[in-house]
Amino acid sequence: MPDANFQKSPLSQRYSSWIHGGANHEEGERAKFFESGIVVLDTNILLSLYEYTSPSRAEIISALRIISARLWLPYQVGLEFVNGRRRVLIRQSEELSQARALTEKKFNEALKIIKSHSAHIESLVGRYSRSIEEPSEINSLIDEFSQTGKVWKSKILGVISDIRSSQDMSATGISDTDPVLEQVADLYGPRIADKPHPEVVQKRTRSAIDYRFPNHIPPGFLDDGKDTEIERAGDFLIWEEVIEYAKASRVDRVLFVSNDTKEDWYEPAGPGQETRPWPALFEEMKDRAGCDLRIETAAEFFDGVEQFLNATIATATLEEIDHVADEANTEFFFDLDGVDDTELLEVLSNIKERDPTGELMRSCIGDAITIAFDFPKNSAQSIADRSGSAIIAATLIGRNISNRFSFEAADYGDFLVGEILVDLKFTTRRNPAIRVSNAPSGSICFFVWCSPHLSTYSAGLFRVPEELISQVHRVIRQVYPERMREVHWIARNASLTS
């Protein structure tokens, strides 16, 4: 327990957010945020409503109605929500389709391997044994495996069908009627922010991109890899709206709920310190709006709604909230539907078959960057050192991919998928342009962009387009993956430190 005199000292009060972690963790103080605070739900919380099962969604909406009068919707959150609904539902549909196809394929591959190996054993029996019974026993085992496998496949496909049939919404269906959107509209009523003036948005965006993000001032400084500057500044635009509203409303408390736990919202754990929301956020809210701030994840928030507001939320629903939050952090994006480039499809298929979740690929990339940059100690390297480290990183990434995916290694980090050469490019430039000066037009490029502060990376594959490559001798040729529709993303803004 800190000394009472110290707690009253100017130093303790000035740096209270950093010394004490910002939020008061006593249950009595936490309860006040639920009982009287303004509640702001981040975009990811609202979009999660499309991912819950129907019974869980009904319970969650019911719980939110208890605090409906204190819900407030920033304009930026609402904009991201209405524009992101279809993306969530499309991803669900694609994952279920891929799961069905992958189940069929893996069963057939397993049966083929068993038959091939059994044929090899039969040849050994024929060469080294006089028994005439052994081949028939092998064939009997193959038949037994096949029948057992068919039962397994049937049950797995049945589970997938049950999941699909339980989905009560689709990306096309919400064009006519969207029950979630209607319920959200009912929850908020008129408590929705006005659209900020374009000059205000421009000023805030410049503040984020030019000052706050280079200096790692939260929130949102890890969103370098998004398509546009406004998208990169999205978290900060929300933050500014919340501060402005809290100040104008003269509220005492703001409870912000988000499943975004990246390092641009949460300070990493260290010796004697757990992961916590950045103290700078609490300090800024207090200095600019004069109110207290609390930041919670969805799981923490709905636990509080149940505890302090007597909401009824089933254990299964709380578990589903946890599960959806975990799945929301999945950073493996590309799908194979609609890929009509035969060679590119073969490369993508080989990667995804070996690594459906993206964990192996993230390991290949993260391990290489860690070694190349002595991460995170040397994040402020000179340009020369950084350039040398980038060459090492490219080589190591290619070597990791070759070894762990069983691809054939080529020169300088490039690798072969079958007979298809994949040209690997790596950069840490602030503007993520990929130089393709030595890549022939029409080649397949695997690129990795690491943020200048070595906290996040993006990666993907694309066919180097003819029209984007100058044929002038000695001209530096480069492409911007963020501006290309044909990029198949493996990761966007993935954390290197998680």
N, C-alpha and C positions, 0 to 999 in steps of 0.2 A: 504494500500500500504506500503510494507516494506521500511524502511529508506534506501536511496541510499548509504549512507556510510556503513551501515551494509551489504548491498548486495555485496559490494566490499571487505568486511573483509575476512581474511583467514578462519575464522570459517564458515562463510556463504558459501564460495566457496567450502570448503572441504566437508561439509555436505549438499550441495545444493539439492541432490536427495531426502534426507529425509525431509528437510525443505520445499521444494517447490513441492515435489511429483514427481520429475524426469522429466516428460514430460512438455514442455511448452504448456499451453492450449490456447494460443492466436491463432486465426484462421490463421493469417499470417504465424506463425511458423509451424502450423499443415500442411498447404498447401505445404510447402517445402518437407515434407516427401512423399507426393503424386506426386509432380512434378519432384523430382530428387532422391529420396531415393531408396535403394534396398528393394524389397518387398519379404518377406518370408511368405508363407502360411503354416500353421500347417496342420498335417495330417487330423484333423477333418474337416477342411475347404474343402479339396479336396474330402474326402469321402461324404460330404454333397451333392456333385454334383449328386450322385446316388439317393438322396432322394427328389430332387426338381421335380416338374412337368416339362414336356418337354418345354413349353413356358418360364417358369422362368429360366430353365437351359440355354436355348439359350441366354437369355438376360444377364445372369451372365457371360457366356463364352465370349460374345461380349464385356462386360465391362472389363473383364480381358485382352482381346487382346489390349486394349488401353495402358496397362502398361506391355505388354508381354516382351519387351526388358529389363525390370528391375526386372522381376521375377527370383528368384533363388531357386533351390530345393536342400535342404540338403539330403544327402544319406539316413539318417534314416527316414526322412519324406517319401521319395519315396518308401522305403522298406515297411513301415507300410501301405502306400496307396495301393500298388499293392497286398499286402497280405490281406488287409481288405475289398476289394471290394465285394467279395462273401458273407461275413458275413453280410454286410449291406442289400444286396438284399434278402438273406435268411430270415433275421429278418422281412423285409417288408412282404414277402410271408406268413410267419408264423402268423404274427399279423392279416392279412386279413382272413386267414383260421380260426383262433380262433374267430375272431369277428363274422363270419358267424355262426359257431357252437354255440357260446354263445347266439346269438340272438334267434336261434331256441330253445335252451334249456330254456332260461329265459321266453320266451312266453309260452312254455308248462308248466313250473313251476307255472307261474302266473295263468294260466287257471285252473290248478289242485288245487291251493290254493283257488281260488274263488269257484270252485265246492264243495270242501270239506267244506268250511265255510258255503256255501249256504245249504248244506245238514244238517249241524248242526242247522241252523236257521229253516229249515223245520221241524226238529224234535221238536224244541221248539214250533213252531206253532201248531203242532199236539198235543202237551201235554197241551198247555196253551191257545189255541185259537180255536174257533169253525168255523172260516172263512175257506171256501174251495177255496177262490179266491187267498189268499196270496201265497200258494206254486206255483201256475201257474204264478203269477207275478214274483216270484223269478226266475223261469226257463226262463221266457222271458228276464229278465235282464241278466242272464248268456249267453243266445244266443246273446243278443245285445253286451255284452262285448267281446264275442268270435269273432263276426264279425268285431267289431272295432279293436280288437287286430290283426286280420289277415291282415287288411289294414295296420296297423302300421308295422307289421313284413314284409309285402311285400315291403313297401317303404324303410325300413332299409336295407333289403337284396338287393334291387335295387341299393341303394347308394353304398353298398360294391362291388357289381358287376361292377358298373361304375368305381370305383376306380381301381379295378383289371384290367379292360380292358384298362384303361388309362396308365398302367405301360408299358413302352416301352423297359424294360430290365428285364432279369431274371438271377439267379445265374448260370443256365446251359447255357443260351444263350451267356453269355460273354466269354465262352470258345472259341467260333468261331469268334465272332466279338464284340468288346466293343467300342462303339462310344465315351463314356466319356474318356476312356483311350487314344484313338487316339487324341481327342481334347486337353487333358492335355499334351500329348507328343508334339503337335504342339505349344502349348503356351510356353513351356519351351525351346524347341529346344536343343541346346548344353549346356544350363545354368543349368547343373546338377552336383552336387558334385561327386568327385571320392569316391570309397569305402575306408573308413579309414582302415589302417593296423590293423590286429587283436591285436597287442600289444598296439596300441593306444586305441582301444576300451576297452581292458582289464584294462588299466591304468585309463581311464575315469570312467569306471564302478566301480572300487574299490574306486576312489575318492568320487563318489556319495554315495555308500552304506556305506562306512566306516567313512566318515568325514562329507560330506555335509548334508545328510539326518538326521543323529542323531542330528545335530545342527540346523535343520530347515532352511537351506540355500536354497533359491529358485534357480531354479525351480524344481518341481517334487518330493519334499520330502514326499508327501502324497501317493505315488504310491507303498507303502510297500506290498500291497496284491496281486500284479501281480505274474504270474507263475515263471518267472526266474529273475535273477539279471539284465540281460541285458534289459528285458522288464521293470523292475522297474526303471532302469536308462534311459529309452527311452527319456523322456523330456530333461534330462541333456545332453544326447548325441547330441540331436538336438541343444541345446543351445551352446555346445562347437563347433559344426560345424559352427554355425552362427558367433560366435566370431572370430574363425579362419579365415573365409572367409572375414569378415568385415576388419580385420586387414591386411590381405594380399592384399585386393583390395583397401585399403586406402579410403574407402567410408566415407562420412560425416554423412550419416543417414541410419538407418535400421528401416523399418516398419514391425513389426511382427504381423501377424493376426491369432487369435485363438479364438475358443469358449470355451476353457478351462478356467473357472473362479474360480476354486477351490482355496483354501487358500495356495497352493504351487506356485501359480502365482500371486494371489491378496491378498493384506493385508486387513483384515476384517475392517469394519467400526467401529469407536469408537466415543467418545464424541467430537464433532466439526470436525470430519474427515469422509469423505465418503470412500467407498471401492475404492481401487486404486491398480494398479500393484505395486508389491513390489519395493520400492526405491532401494533396493540392486541390482536389475537387471539393472537399469539405470546406477548405480555407477560402476558395474562390466564391463558393455559394454564400458563405457567411459574410465575406467582405463586400460583395456586390449586391446581394439581395437581402442581407440581414437575417437570414433564416438558417435553420439546421437542415442537414441533408442526411439521408440514409439510402444506401444502395444495396439491393438484395436480388438474388436470382429468383427465378420462378418458383423453384422448390421451397426456398426460404420464405418467400412472400406468401404462398398459399398455406404453408404451415402456420404463419402468423395470422392469416385470415381465420383459420380454423381455431387457433389458440385464443386470440384476443376478441374476435367478433362472432364466435360461436357458429361458424359455418360448418355445414356437414359435408365433408369430403372423404370419400372412401379411401382406404389404404391403397387399393389397386389404382385409383386415379392419381394419387400422389406418386406412386411408382411410375406411372405412365408419364407424368410431368418430368420426372427425372430422366426417363429413357429418351423422350423427345428432345430434351435439352442436350443430352449427349450426342444424339444423332445429328443435331443441328450444327455441330462442330466438324462433321465430316467434310473433308476438303478435296475429295476425289470426284471430279465433275463429269468428264467426257462420257458420252454414250455413243453407241455404234449405229444407231438408227439414222438412215438418210446419208450414210457415207458411201458415195459411189466411186471413190478413188480406190481401185483394187489394191494397190501397194500400201497406201495409207491405212486402209481397212485391215490389212494383214498385220501391220505394225501395231495398231491400236488393239486388235483382237489378241495378239500375243501378250501384250502388256496386261490387259485386263483379265485374261484367263489366269495368269500367274498371280495377279494381285487385285482381286475384286474390290477391296476396300481402300487401296492406295497406301496402306501402312508400309509395305516393302519399298515402294518408290520414295516415300517421304524419308525413310531411313537411308536410302542410297544418297539422296540429295543432302539431307541434314548432316550425316556423318562426314561427307566430303567437305562441306563448307566449314564445319567445326575444325577439321584438321587444317584446311588450307589457310584459314584466317586466325588460327589459334583462338577460336571463338570462345567467350566473348571478350577476352582481355584486350585484343588489339583492334577494337572497332574503330579507332581513330588513326589508322595507318596512313602513311604518305601515299600520294598517287602512284608513285613507282612501286612501292611495296604492294599496294592493292592490286595493281596490274599483274604483278608476278603471282600473287595469291590467286587471282582469277584464273590464270592459266593452270595452276595446280588444281584448283577446284574443278575446272572443266575436265581435266584428265581423270581426277579421282571419281567424279560423278559417272563418267563413261565406264570406268573400270568397275565401279560398284554395280552398275546396271548390267554390264556384261557378265560378271560373276554371279550375281544373285538371281538374274533372270535367265541364265544359261544362254546368253547371246554371245556371238563371236566379237571380240574386241578388234578395233581397227586403230588408225593413228589418232593421236591427240584427243582421246576421249570419244571419238566416233565409234559406232558399233554397228554390227550387221544383224538384222533380223531375217533369218533365212539368207537370201542373197540380196536383200534390200539394205543399202547403206543409209544409215541415219546420221546426219551431220549435227553434232552437239555444239551449242553455243551458250556461253555464260557471260553475264554482265552484272555489274553493280552500279551502273550509271543511274543517276537520279531520274532521268527521262528514259524509260525502259525501251530503248531502241536496240535491235539485234542486228549486228553487222553481218552481212552475208557476202562480203566481197570475194571470198574464196569458195563460195558455195555455188555450184552451177544452178542456173534457173531450172525449176522443176524438181529439185532434190527435196527430200524430206528433212525438215529441221526440227530437232528437239532443243528447245531453249529453256534456260533457267535464268530468271532475273531475281537477284537478291537485293533487298533494300539497302541503301547506303549505310544505315546504322546496324545492318546485319541482324535484324530481328524477324523479318518475314521474307518469304520468297513466293514467286509465282513460276509455274512451269507448264509447258504444253507442247503440242506438236502441230506443225502445219506444212503444207506443200509450198515451197518458195515460188511465188507467182511470177510469171514471165514479165508482166507489165510493171512490177515494182523494182525491177533490176535494170540499172543503167548499163549499157554496153560500152560506155566510154572508158578508155584505158585509164587505170589508176584512180578512178573515182571511187570514193568510199560509199559502198552500197549498203543500205540498211532498211529494215522494215520495223513497223511498230505493231507488235501482236495485239495490243489493246485496241487498235483501230481496225483490226481484221476480223471479219465474221467467220473466216474459215479455220480459226484456231480451235483445236480440241484440247481443252484445259485439263491438266492433271491436278493442278492446285492453283488457287488464287488467294494471295495474301495469307498463306499458311504460316503459322508461327514456327520459328526455329528453336524456340526455347521451351516449348511445352513438352 
